[in-house]
């Protein structure tokens, strides 16, 4: 089950242009397209005539046309027309609230009457000339909660990412987990360590020495239902660590928008936002390439982990202190799902009464 009354990233804005875009989110097949006035609309990806995917059609004059028999679907879910046919009695398709903001198209799979722009996450780095951002998209065949586990416990970096961001000192610095309502924070601080290769590259990119010891930090923020933003960075040792002045450090926010597709697959929108050398396009591309390599290493591990879990459904997984961030994030998700379920049952009871 998924939290439905929430905003999820459906795509990057540039991904929805002339052609419809098919995407399954929270087990619901949707088609996104540019309707009239160039606004993104989303409707159920199902032609009520013969069940063909509307996403295999085309957009004409801001209207979605089925590529099978020419049925025209309105952004309100009502059939507009069909060549030489009467369509008044056709059932309506489900529609979805959408917003274009921060460079992404967001979709609300649940009750549209509850969707407001104010419920979007606040992103300090977006649309800010003092910050640079770039990233990519992976489709990963595993439960989205496994990705949240992965991002809320960075101990795996020592082993999965040993050639880029991993180092043994991560194992020795025990994490601390904080809970603030529906938000979970796991943080880890390391002092007087050698910067791993990725961070040496970042130090050089900010014109700082890369051959001295550094203080390093990782602060993982889980925002329900499925976004994780991680404050990461290094500062020259003894200069204040996380609180160091800008001239003595490189710091960034690893941006992770995790959009559930099915129970065992998700869309992973990844990137990094930084507030140093923001106009340095070459550095932005270096960081993006480094992240692509790092997250590709996670992909294989997560997909094989998922398959192992499916192959052994009765095996109970161990929970250790390093897993606290993921465990608490899952508790938030479960609580929100149960809340939606209870509210739906209450509304149904009122309607029956």
DOSEPA-788926 format. One record per residue: residue number from 1; residue in three letters; chain; x negated, y negated, z negated of N, C-alpha, C in turn. Coordinates in pm, whole numbers. Atoms other than C-alpha are relative to their C-alpha. Example, Ala and Ser with C-alpha at 12.3 -4.5 7.8 and 13.67 -1.06 7.14 Angstrom:
BEGIN
> pos_code_unit_n.xx_n.yy_n.zz_ca.xx_ca.yy_ca.zz_c.xx_c.yy_c.zz
> 1_ALA_A_-89_119_0_-1230_450_-780_-90_-120_0
> 2_SER_A_82_119_6_-1367_106_-714_77_-109_-73
//
This chain:
BEGIN
> pos_code_unit_n.xx_n.yy_n.zz_ca.xx_ca.yy_ca.zz_c.xx_c.yy_c.zz
> 1_UNK_A_-84_120_0_0_0_0_-87_-126_0
> 2_UNK_A_75_124_-11_-104_-360_53_79_-115_-61
> 3_UNK_A_-65_125_37_-33_-705_-84_45_-65_130
> 4_UNK_A_-53_54_-125_194_-845_187_18_-152_-6
> 5_UNK_A_-23_144_11_268_-1193_52_-131_-72_-28
> 6_UNK_A_132_62_11_-75_-1337_118_-48_-31_141
> 7_UNK_A_61_34_-128_-280_-1495_396_-119_91_27
> 8_UNK_A_114_-81_-45_-517_-1270_590_-55_-61_128
> 9_UNK_A_59_43_-126_-762_-1365_862_36_102_107
> 10_UNK_A_-37_-87_-111_-625_-1224_1187_-103_-3_112
> 11_UNK_A_98_12_-107_-885_-1356_1429_-70_-134_-12
> 12_UNK_A_58_132_-18_-1116_-1640_1512_89_-78_97
> 13_UNK_A_-89_80_-84_-933_-1927_1680_-28_22_149
> 14_UNK_A_34_-12_-141_-1123_-1885_2007_39_136_59
> 15_UNK_A_-36_-132_-50_-1015_-1519_2031_142_5_57
> 16_UNK_A_-136_5_-54_-658_-1621_2113_5_-114_100
> 17_UNK_A_4_101_-106_-664_-1799_2446_113_27_99
> 18_UNK_A_-102_-21_-104_-481_-1702_2767_75_131_-20
> 19_UNK_A_-61_-132_11_-413_-1337_2689_50_28_-141
> 20_UNK_A_-46_-41_134_-214_-1183_2400_-109_84_-69
> 21_UNK_A_96_-77_78_-419_-1026_2121_75_97_-91
> 22_UNK_A_-61_-102_86_-311_-700_1958_-83_17_-126
> 23_UNK_A_71_-24_125_-400_-649_1593_95_68_-99
> 24_UNK_A_-77_-64_108_-273_-410_1326_-53_-53_-132
> 25_UNK_A_37_56_131_-272_-571_981_98_52_-103
> 26_UNK_A_-83_-59_106_-145_-403_666_101_99_57
> 27_UNK_A_-81_-105_-64_-10_-117_880_111_-55_89
> 28_UNK_A_-102_59_-88_198_-359_1090_-65_-42_131
> 29_UNK_A_53_34_-133_136_-384_1464_52_-137_42
> 30_UNK_A_-35_138_-34_132_-751_1563_-63_-37_134
> 31_UNK_A_62_58_-118_68_-943_1882_-4_-151_-20
> 32_UNK_A_23_143_16_-76_-1294_1869_-15_-63_139
> 33_UNK_A_12_69_-128_-47_-1543_2154_25_-149_-20
> 34_UNK_A_-22_145_7_-39_-1914_2229_135_-33_62
> 35_UNK_A_-134_34_-44_322_-2023_2248_4_-146_46
> 36_UNK_A_-14_138_-45_458_-2362_2350_-70_-96_-96
> 37_UNK_A_79_99_73_261_-2668_2232_-133_58_-48
> 38_UNK_A_130_-63_26_-43_-2435_2221_-13_56_-142
> 39_UNK_A_4_-54_136_51_-2303_1876_-4_152_3
> 40_UNK_A_8_-145_8_-36_-1948_1779_127_56_-63
> 41_UNK_A_-116_-70_53_268_-1725_1731_-36_147_-17
> 42_UNK_A_24_-142_22_280_-1368_1602_134_70_-15
> 43_UNK_A_-122_-80_8_556_-1112_1657_-39_147_-3
> 44_UNK_A_20_-145_0_593_-739_1618_-39_46_141
> 45_UNK_A_52_-43_-130_398_-568_1896_79_120_54
> 46_UNK_A_-92_-107_-41_696_-368_2022_108_-60_89
> 47_UNK_A_-106_48_-88_917_-428_2322_130_74_-33
> 48_UNK_A_-125_-65_39_1279_-361_2216_69_73_115
> 49_UNK_A_-60_-71_-113_1357_-234_2567_-41_147_1
> 50_UNK_A_47_-139_-6_1140_80_2591_-116_27_-94
> 51_UNK_A_103_-25_101_893_40_2306_-143_-23_44
> 52_UNK_A_137_27_-45_592_-69_2511_-64_-109_-87
> 53_UNK_A_66_108_73_330_-285_2335_11_-132_76
> 54_UNK_A_-8_131_-65_402_-649_2412_-138_-57_28
> 55_UNK_A_137_51_-19_28_-711_2383_-58_40_135
> 56_UNK_A_47_-39_-132_-15_-536_2720_60_-89_110
> 57_UNK_A_-61_93_-95_185_-816_2884_-84_-124_20
> 58_UNK_A_70_125_-28_99_-1177_2952_83_-117_-53
> 59_UNK_A_-66_122_47_186_-1533_2849_28_-88_122
> 60_UNK_A_-39_86_-111_377_-1754_3091_84_-115_-55
> 61_UNK_A_-69_120_50_483_-2110_3008_28_9_-150
> 62_UNK_A_-13_-8_145_425_-2041_2639_93_110_-50
> 63_UNK_A_-89_-109_40_645_-1729_2637_-68_134_28
> 64_UNK_A_63_-131_-9_539_-1367_2589_83_91_90
> 65_UNK_A_-69_-84_-97_628_-1141_2882_-52_143_-9
> 66_UNK_A_39_-140_7_627_-762_2848_-54_45_135
> 67_UNK_A_64_-43_-124_397_-604_3106_61_125_60
> 68_UNK_A_-62_-122_-52_627_-304_3158_117_-32_93
> 69_UNK_A_-118_31_-82_960_-444_3282_35_-149_0
> 70_UNK_A_-22_144_-11_926_-821_3241_89_-63_-105
> 71_UNK_A_-80_61_107_1126_-874_2920_-78_-118_-59
> 72_UNK_A_62_119_56_1057_-1221_2778_39_-11_-147
> 73_UNK_A_-22_4_145_1018_-1238_2399_-27_-140_-53
> 74_UNK_A_20_131_61_1060_-1562_2203_-81_9_-127
> 75_UNK_A_81_-2_121_835_-1661_1915_84_14_-127
> 76_UNK_A_-90_-23_112_1142_-1638_1690_44_146_-9
> 77_UNK_A_-33_-142_2_1163_-1265_1766_122_37_82
> 78_UNK_A_-119_-26_-81_1468_-1300_1991_-38_17_147
> 79_UNK_A_24_-19_-142_1474_-1169_2346_62_-117_77
> 80_UNK_A_-47_116_-77_1504_-1462_2588_67_44_130
> 81_UNK_A_-53_-42_-129_1558_-1288_2919_-70_125_48
> 82_UNK_A_60_-114_-68_1482_-994_3143_55_1_142
> 83_UNK_A_-46_10_-138_1500_-982_3525_125_85_29
> 84_UNK_A_-125_-64_-46_1856_-901_3642_71_81_-108
> 85_UNK_A_-61_-77_108_1958_-773_3297_62_-94_-105
> 86_UNK_A_-55_70_115_2177_-885_3006_-74_45_-125
> 87_UNK_A_84_-35_116_1982_-900_2684_56_-52_-132
> 88_UNK_A_-56_59_123_2218_-1058_2429_2_96_-118
> 89_UNK_A_-14_-96_110_2256_-740_2227_-129_59_-50
> 90_UNK_A_128_-58_41_1886_-669_2191_-33_-40_-145
> 91_UNK_A_37_33_139_1764_-649_1829_-120_-94_-4
> 92_UNK_A_112_94_17_1521_-911_1699_-125_74_-47
> 93_UNK_A_128_-48_52_1155_-839_1642_-36_-75_-127
> 94_UNK_A_53_70_117_986_-920_1314_-101_-104_46
> 95_UNK_A_97_105_-30_788_-1243_1325_-83_-28_-124
> 96_UNK_A_95_22_109_498_-1361_1112_-44_-147_-3
> 97_UNK_A_53_135_16_389_-1697_973_-149_-1_33
> 98_UNK_A_141_14_-35_55_-1817_1112_-47_-142_-27
> 99_UNK_A_64_131_17_-185_-2104_1045_-138_7_65
> 100_UNK_A_136_13_-53_-497_-2216_1233_-76_-97_-90
> 101_UNK_A_79_87_89_-752_-2349_986_-136_64_-27
> 102_UNK_A_136_-43_32_-1123_-2328_907_-64_82_112
> 103_UNK_A_55_-78_-110_-1190_-2180_1251_62_137_16
> 104_UNK_A_-65_-131_-5_-962_-1881_1191_151_-14_20
> 105_UNK_A_-145_-12_-1_-606_-1775_1262_37_89_-117
> 106_UNK_A_-44_-72_118_-438_-1666_940_144_48_21
> 107_UNK_A_-135_-54_-14_-128_-1446_920_50_45_-137
> 108_UNK_A_-68_-37_126_121_-1376_639_92_118_32
> 109_UNK_A_-80_-116_-38_256_-1019_674_134_13_-74
> 110_UNK_A_-119_-17_82_525_-1058_407_110_-99_28
> 111_UNK_A_-115_90_-8_818_-1288_338_-44_-140_42
> 112_UNK_A_45_129_-52_769_-1600_552_45_-118_-87
> 113_UNK_A_-49_111_82_974_-1813_314_-94_-32_-116
> 114_UNK_A_94_20_110_696_-1773_56_-134_-56_47
> 115_UNK_A_130_40_-55_412_-1877_289_-14_-152_7
> 116_UNK_A_31_143_-8_263_-2224_239_-149_-17_25
> 117_UNK_A_141_26_-28_-63_-2377_357_-80_-16_-128
> 118_UNK_A_69_20_127_-148_-2457_-5_-55_131_-56
> 119_UNK_A_46_-129_50_-198_-2083_-65_-122_53_73
> 120_UNK_A_126_-37_-65_-491_-2066_175_-115_-22_-97
> 121_UNK_A_115_24_88_-829_-2035_2_-63_-135_31
> 122_UNK_A_72_127_-18_-1020_-2360_-49_-144_33_37
> 123_UNK_A_134_-30_-48_-1343_-2342_152_-81_-129_8
> 124_UNK_A_75_126_9_-1587_-2616_55_-91_-23_120
> 125_UNK_A_95_12_-110_-1814_-2544_351_65_-23_136
> 126_UNK_A_-67_7_-129_-1553_-2547_626_24_-146_41
> 127_UNK_A_-24_135_-55_-1524_-2855_850_-80_-107_-74
> 128_UNK_A_86_92_74_-1809_-3016_656_-135_-8_72
> 129_UNK_A_123_12_-77_-2104_-3154_857_-127_28_-79
> 130_UNK_A_116_-29_82_-2337_-3095_564_-25_151_-14
> 131_UNK_A_12_-145_7_-2282_-2720_600_-4_57_141
> 132_UNK_A_0_-75_-126_-2359_-2477_884_62_137_-28
> 133_UNK_A_-61_-132_15_-2163_-2156_940_2_72_134
> 134_UNK_A_-23_-86_-116_-2163_-1869_1185_13_143_-53
> 135_UNK_A_-21_-136_45_-2067_-1505_1167_54_87_111
> 136_UNK_A_-49_-95_-99_-1911_-1208_1338_115_83_-54
> 137_UNK_A_-113_-86_33_-1648_-935_1325_-38_145_23
> 138_UNK_A_13_-145_-14_-1670_-561_1264_135_64_-24
> 139_UNK_A_-113_-87_33_-1395_-303_1279_-60_121_-70
> 140_UNK_A_62_-105_81_-1472_-50_1006_105_103_-41
> 141_UNK_A_-93_-108_32_-1306_287_955_-17_45_-145
> 142_UNK_A_-6_-37_142_-1272_282_579_102_-90_-69
> 143_UNK_A_-92_76_85_-1029_162_313_-64_-135_-32
> 144_UNK_A_56_133_26_-1073_-213_269_-49_-14_-144
> 145_UNK_A_43_9_140_-1109_-159_-106_-141_56_-18
> 146_UNK_A_139_-48_6_-1431_36_-44_-97_-112_38
> 147_UNK_A_83_114_-34_-1570_-277_121_-6_-99_-116
> 148_UNK_A_1_89_117_-1465_-484_-181_-93_56_-106
> 149_UNK_A_93_-64_94_-1645_-232_-405_-144_-30_39
> 150_UNK_A_135_20_-52_-1952_-268_-185_-51_-140_-27
> 151_UNK_A_41_140_13_-1957_-647_-205_-2_-48_-144
> 152_UNK_A_-2_41_141_-1880_-672_-576_-107_70_-82
> 153_UNK_A_113_-65_66_-2169_-440_-665_-115_5_99
> 154_UNK_A_109_10_-97_-2488_-538_-483_-121_85_-36
> 155_UNK_A_109_-91_34_-2700_-270_-648_-46_80_121
> 156_UNK_A_34_-82_-116_-2686_-82_-319_-104_-66_91
> 157_UNK_A_96_69_-86_-2907_-347_-157_-139_62_-8
> 158_UNK_A_132_-59_19_-3216_-179_-303_-22_118_94
> 159_UNK_A_11_-125_-74_-3142_135_-104_49_-10_144
> 160_UNK_A_-56_10_-135_-2922_51_196_-73_-108_82
> 161_UNK_A_61_114_-70_-3100_-277_280_-144_-23_-46
> 162_UNK_A_136_8_57_-3455_-200_165_-95_-84_84
> 163_UNK_A_92_73_-88_-3614_-371_466_38_-146_20
> 164_UNK_A_-46_136_-26_-3422_-700_446_28_-79_-128
> 165_UNK_A_-36_75_120_-3262_-810_117_-15_83_-128
> 166_UNK_A_11_-86_117_-3322_-514_-112_-133_-15_-73
> 167_UNK_A_122_-6_79_-3575_-501_-395_31_69_-132
> 168_UNK_A_-19_-81_120_-3625_-286_-703_50_-82_-118
> 169_UNK_A_-41_84_114_-3569_-580_-941_152_-12_-12
> 170_UNK_A_-146_5_9_-3199_-570_-853_50_104_-98
> 171_UNK_A_-41_-107_93_-3170_-240_-1042_-23_-40_-145
> 172_UNK_A_39_33_138_-3337_-391_-1348_80_-116_-58
> 173_UNK_A_-78_115_47_-3112_-700_-1367_147_40_-5
> 174_UNK_A_-138_-49_14_-2781_-577_-1505_100_-112_28
> 175_UNK_A_-99_103_-33_-2475_-760_-1371_94_-30_-115
> 176_UNK_A_-102_40_97_-2220_-947_-1579_128_-30_77
> 177_UNK_A_-128_18_-70_-1851_-945_-1482_94_-85_-82
> 178_UNK_A_-94_92_63_-1605_-1222_-1562_135_10_71
> 179_UNK_A_-134_-5_-58_-1228_-1226_-1507_72_-130_-31
> 180_UNK_A_-74_126_15_-1033_-1547_-1447_132_11_75
> 181_UNK_A_-130_-20_-64_-670_-1462_-1375_-11_105_108
> 182_UNK_A_11_-93_-113_-662_-1302_-1029_-136_-8_68
> 183_UNK_A_135_12_-54_-1025_-1393_-967_-98_79_-84
> 184_UNK_A_103_-78_69_-1319_-1167_-1054_-137_-49_46
> 185_UNK_A_136_45_-32_-1683_-1280_-1069_-100_99_-58
> 186_UNK_A_112_-81_47_-1986_-1053_-1092_-128_-73_36
> 187_UNK_A_121_78_-25_-2320_-1225_-1131_-124_72_-50
> 188_UNK_A_128_-63_34_-2682_-1115_-1143_-110_-103_27
> 189_UNK_A_110_96_-13_-2996_-1326_-1197_-132_74_-17
> 190_UNK_A_133_-60_7_-3358_-1224_-1136_-104_-112_-7
> 191_UNK_A_102_103_17_-3665_-1422_-1244_-138_54_34
> 192_UNK_A_140_-31_-32_-4024_-1425_-1118_-13_128_83
> 193_UNK_A_7_-115_-89_-3974_-1180_-833_-49_-46_137
> 194_UNK_A_40_33_-137_-4109_-1165_-480_126_-10_85
> 195_UNK_A_-115_14_-89_-3863_-1285_-220_-3_111_105
> 196_UNK_A_-5_-101_-107_-3749_-1003_14_-4_-66_138
> 197_UNK_A_23_57_-134_-3798_-1046_392_105_-102_48
> 198_UNK_A_-102_93_-47_-3463_-1212_467_-16_-136_-66
> 199_UNK_A_9_127_72_-3515_-1475_198_-133_-71_26
> 200_UNK_A_124_66_-44_-3876_-1537_303_25_-77_129
> 201_UNK_A_-37_69_-125_-3737_-1623_646_79_-126_-30
> 202_UNK_A_-81_117_35_-3484_-1858_486_-86_-110_-63
> 203_UNK_A_90_99_61_-3755_-2029_277_-79_-74_108
> 204_UNK_A_76_64_-109_-3964_-2091_589_92_-91_81
> 205_UNK_A_-95_80_-75_-3651_-2218_763_30_-133_-66
> 206_UNK_A_-22_124_73_-3615_-2482_492_-132_-68_-36
> 207_UNK_A_133_60_15_-3988_-2567_510_-52_12_-143
> 208_UNK_A_49_-31_134_-4064_-2407_172_-97_118_7
> 209_UNK_A_96_-110_4_-4352_-2175_84_73_132_-25
> 210_UNK_A_-65_-131_17_-4257_-1808_113_-92_101_-69
> 211_UNK_A_98_-91_60_-4565_-1661_-60_-17_-22_-150
> 212_UNK_A_2_20_145_-4481_-1760_-417_117_76_-62
> 213_UNK_A_-109_-69_70_-4262_-1592_-680_123_-90_-4
> 214_UNK_A_-126_74_-2_-3897_-1692_-688_93_50_-110
> 215_UNK_A_-114_-41_81_-3592_-1683_-910_116_22_97
> 216_UNK_A_-103_-38_-97_-3302_-1513_-731_134_20_-71
> 217_UNK_A_-132_-16_60_-2927_-1507_-791_100_58_100
> 218_UNK_A_-113_-54_-76_-2614_-1329_-670_125_-18_-84
> 219_UNK_A_-125_22_73_-2268_-1447_-778_117_35_94
> 220_UNK_A_-103_-53_-88_-1988_-1243_-619_138_-41_-52
> 221_UNK_A_-133_48_39_-1641_-1402_-626_105_76_80
> 222_UNK_A_-113_-66_-65_-1337_-1186_-550_123_-87_-12
> 223_UNK_A_-125_76_-5_-1029_-1381_-441_108_93_56
> 224_UNK_A_-107_-90_-42_-711_-1175_-422_69_-53_125
> 225_UNK_A_8_-145_19_-607_-994_-224_-125_66_56
> 226_UNK_A_109_-76_-63_-922_-923_-21_-115_-85_52
> 227_UNK_A_113_82_-43_-1173_-1208_17_-109_3_-105
> 228_UNK_A_114_4_91_-1521_-1196_-134_-98_-104_54
> 229_UNK_A_99_101_-36_-1752_-1499_-126_-115_10_-101
> 230_UNK_A_115_-28_86_-2102_-1450_-262_-100_-114_6
> 231_UNK_A_106_101_10_-2330_-1729_-379_-133_72_-13
> 232_UNK_A_130_-66_2_-2682_-1615_-301_-109_-104_24
> 233_UNK_A_110_91_-27_-3022_-1778_-296_-123_32_-81
> 234_UNK_A_124_-9_76_-3375_-1809_-420_-56_-140_-18
> 235_UNK_A_70_126_26_-3570_-2095_-577_-142_33_-44
> 236_UNK_A_134_-21_50_-3939_-2129_-641_6_18_-152
> 237_UNK_A_-8_-37_142_-3993_-1974_-984_-34_-120_-89
> 238_UNK_A_24_105_97_-3973_-2210_-1279_58_-134_37
> 239_UNK_A_-57_126_-46_-3783_-2478_-1087_149_-14_-34
> 240_UNK_A_-139_11_41_-3442_-2411_-1240_91_108_52
> 241_UNK_A_-81_-112_-49_-3321_-2101_-1055_126_-47_70
> 242_UNK_A_-130_33_-60_-2952_-2127_-966_28_-151_-5
> 243_UNK_A_-22_144_18_-2951_-2488_-1093_-111_-86_60
> 244_UNK_A_115_74_-54_-3270_-2589_-905_45_-110_96
> 245_UNK_A_-27_107_-94_-3279_-2908_-703_-12_52_144
> 246_UNK_A_-1_-50_-138_-3218_-2866_-326_-138_16_63
> 247_UNK_A_132_-5_-63_-3580_-2934_-237_-83_120_-45
> 248_UNK_A_76_-114_53_-3690_-2628_-435_67_135_24
> 249_UNK_A_-72_-128_-16_-3447_-2362_-313_64_11_138
> 250_UNK_A_-90_-26_-113_-3249_-2203_-33_119_76_-58
> 251_UNK_A_-120_-64_54_-2891_-2113_-118_109_0_106
> 252_UNK_A_-104_-16_-100_-2593_-1997_81_121_68_-63
> 253_UNK_A_-119_-76_39_-2246_-1848_57_23_106_107
> 254_UNK_A_-36_-109_-90_-2196_-1507_214_152_8_1
> 255_UNK_A_-145_10_-14_-1841_-1526_348_53_133_53
> 256_UNK_A_-54_-130_-38_-1641_-1201_365_153_-6_-5
> 257_UNK_A_-146_-10_-10_-1280_-1197_487_32_143_42
> 258_UNK_A_-24_-143_-21_-1159_-838_463_150_19_22
> 259_UNK_A_-141_-10_-36_-831_-775_644_38_145_20
> 260_UNK_A_-38_-141_-15_-669_-433_594_69_25_134
> 261_UNK_A_-70_-44_-121_-566_-257_914_95_114_-37
> 262_UNK_A_-78_-114_48_-449_84_785_-56_39_-136
> 263_UNK_A_51_-47_129_-511_282_468_-147_38_8
> 264_UNK_A_139_-44_-14_-847_390_609_-77_-80_106
> 265_UNK_A_75_85_-95_-959_101_832_28_-147_-31
> 266_UNK_A_-21_143_22_-1004_-275_818_-82_-82_99
> 267_UNK_A_74_99_-78_-1121_-584_1004_-89_-78_-96
> 268_UNK_A_96_65_90_-1434_-736_851_-60_-122_70
> 269_UNK_A_52_126_-51_-1499_-1103_930_-111_-47_-95
> 270_UNK_A_113_32_84_-1846_-1183_799_-73_-124_53
> 271_UNK_A_78_116_-41_-2068_-1487_803_-77_-56_-119
> 272_UNK_A_74_68_107_-2293_-1718_603_11_-150_19
> 273_UNK_A_-5_147_1_-2243_-2084_514_-117_-51_-83
> 274_UNK_A_114_53_75_-2543_-2290_407_2_-152_7
> 275_UNK_A_5_146_3_-2602_-2652_308_-143_-52_1
> 276_UNK_A_134_51_-26_-2967_-2683_405_-29_19_150
> 277_UNK_A_31_-6_-142_-3099_-2753_756_126_30_83
> 278_UNK_A_-130_-29_-61_-2734_-2765_866_1_-21_151
> 279_UNK_A_2_29_-143_-2820_-2903_1211_-98_88_78
> 280_UNK_A_101_-85_-62_-3085_-2639_1281_70_122_62
> 281_UNK_A_-75_-106_-68_-2904_-2421_1539_-81_128_9
> 282_UNK_A_85_-117_-11_-3201_-2189_1581_-1_80_-130
> 283_UNK_A_-3_-67_130_-3205_-2112_1207_135_69_-21
> 284_UNK_A_-133_-60_12_-2829_-2048_1217_6_133_73
> 285_UNK_A_-2_-123_-78_-2878_-1788_1489_-91_107_-61
> 286_UNK_A_88_-95_69_-3168_-1628_1300_73_65_-117
> 287_UNK_A_-73_-52_115_-2953_-1592_990_113_92_45
> 288_UNK_A_-108_-83_-51_-2661_-1456_1191_-53_136_46
> 289_UNK_A_59_-125_-47_-2885_-1195_1355_-42_87_-118
> 290_UNK_A_39_-75_118_-3023_-1097_1015_119_61_-71
> 291_UNK_A_-121_-51_62_-2675_-1062_870_60_115_81
> 292_UNK_A_-55_-106_-85_-2561_-855_1167_-70_133_-26
> 293_UNK_A_77_-121_28_-2840_-608_1100_35_57_-137
> 294_UNK_A_-29_-43_137_-2767_-597_727_137_66_-9
> 295_UNK_A_-135_-54_12_-2393_-542_763_20_124_86
> 296_UNK_A_-5_-123_-80_-2446_-281_1036_-45_119_-83
> 297_UNK_A_46_-108_88_-2632_-77_775_111_42_-96
> 298_UNK_A_-113_-32_88_-2329_-99_544_106_82_74
> 299_UNK_A_-108_-61_-77_-2093_10_822_-10_153_1
> 300_UNK_A_17_-144_-8_-2235_360_865_21_66_-136
> 301_UNK_A_-15_-55_135_-2254_419_489_147_5_-41
> 302_UNK_A_-140_9_42_-1894_306_429_89_97_76
> 303_UNK_A_-84_-92_-78_-1744_508_713_-23_145_-40
> 304_UNK_A_26_-137_43_-1918_826_601_49_23_-142
> 305_UNK_A_-56_-9_135_-1820_755_240_150_28_9
> 306_UNK_A_-143_-21_-17_-1456_729_353_32_143_44
> 307_UNK_A_-25_-136_-48_-1476_1058_540_-23_102_-110
> 308_UNK_A_26_-91_113_-1628_1230_236_117_0_-98
> 309_UNK_A_-113_12_93_-1344_1101_18_123_72_57
> 310_UNK_A_-113_-69_-64_-1085_1226_270_-19_151_-1
> 311_UNK_A_29_-144_-1_-1257_1565_284_11_63_-139
> 312_UNK_A_-5_-51_138_-1252_1596_-97_100_-82_-82
> 313_UNK_A_-101_86_64_-922_1438_-211_16_21_-149
> 314_UNK_A_-19_-29_143_-933_1600_-554_-123_-32_-84
> 315_UNK_A_121_35_74_-1283_1485_-648_18_-137_-64
> 316_UNK_A_-10_127_72_-1284_1211_-912_-134_-71_5
> 317_UNK_A_124_77_-11_-1541_936_-856_-37_-59_-136
> 318_UNK_A_49_54_127_-1757_816_-1144_7_-153_1
> 319_UNK_A_0_145_16_-1723_459_-1274_-105_-39_-103
> 320_UNK_A_109_42_87_-2036_302_-1422_9_-150_-25
> 321_UNK_A_-8_143_32_-2108_-43_-1563_-24_-88_122
> 322_UNK_A_25_80_-120_-2236_-162_-1226_125_-9_88
> 323_UNK_A_-121_-2_-81_-1890_-84_-1081_109_-93_-54
> 324_UNK_A_-103_79_68_-1707_-330_-1309_67_-100_94
> 325_UNK_A_-58_99_-90_-1659_-595_-1039_103_60_93
> 326_UNK_A_-94_-66_-89_-1495_-354_-797_120_56_-74
> 327_UNK_A_-110_-55_81_-1290_-186_-1069_100_-109_-38
> 328_UNK_A_-90_110_40_-1151_-518_-1194_72_-60_121
> 329_UNK_A_-65_50_-121_-1080_-634_-837_114_91_41
> 330_UNK_A_-106_-96_-34_-880_-317_-773_118_-14_-96
> 331_UNK_A_-109_19_97_-682_-379_-1090_86_-121_38
> 332_UNK_A_-75_118_-44_-587_-724_-961_88_36_119
> 333_UNK_A_-77_-41_-118_-478_-576_-627_120_84_-41
> 334_UNK_A_-110_-88_44_-272_-304_-798_109_-79_-71
> 335_UNK_A_-97_80_73_-107_-561_-1023_86_-84_96
> 336_UNK_A_-74_81_-96_-10_-782_-729_95_86_85
> 337_UNK_A_-87_-91_-75_127_-486_-533_121_39_-83
> 338_UNK_A_-110_-39_89_335_-377_-830_96_-117_-21
> 339_UNK_A_-84_119_16_461_-734_-876_90_-19_122
> 340_UNK_A_-80_13_-122_575_-751_-513_108_108_5
> 341_UNK_A_-95_-111_-1_740_-411_-544_115_-26_-95
> 342_UNK_A_-103_30_99_928_-516_-857_92_-111_48
> 343_UNK_A_-81_112_-51_1042_-845_-699_92_45_112
> 344_UNK_A_-82_-51_-110_1166_-662_-389_117_82_-52
> 345_UNK_A_-105_-82_58_1361_-413_-597_105_-87_-69
> 346_UNK_A_-92_91_70_1512_-699_-801_92_-70_100
> 347_UNK_A_-79_68_-102_1624_-882_-486_101_96_62
> 348_UNK_A_-88_-101_-57_1770_-562_-343_117_29_-93
> 349_UNK_A_-103_-26_99_1963_-503_-664_102_-115_-2
> 350_UNK_A_-89_116_-1_2105_-857_-655_90_2_125
> 351_UNK_A_-80_-3_-123_2216_-812_-293_109_107_-6
> 352_UNK_A_-99_-107_14_2390_-484_-375_112_-44_-94
> 353_UNK_A_-98_44_100_2561_-640_-676_93_-105_61
//
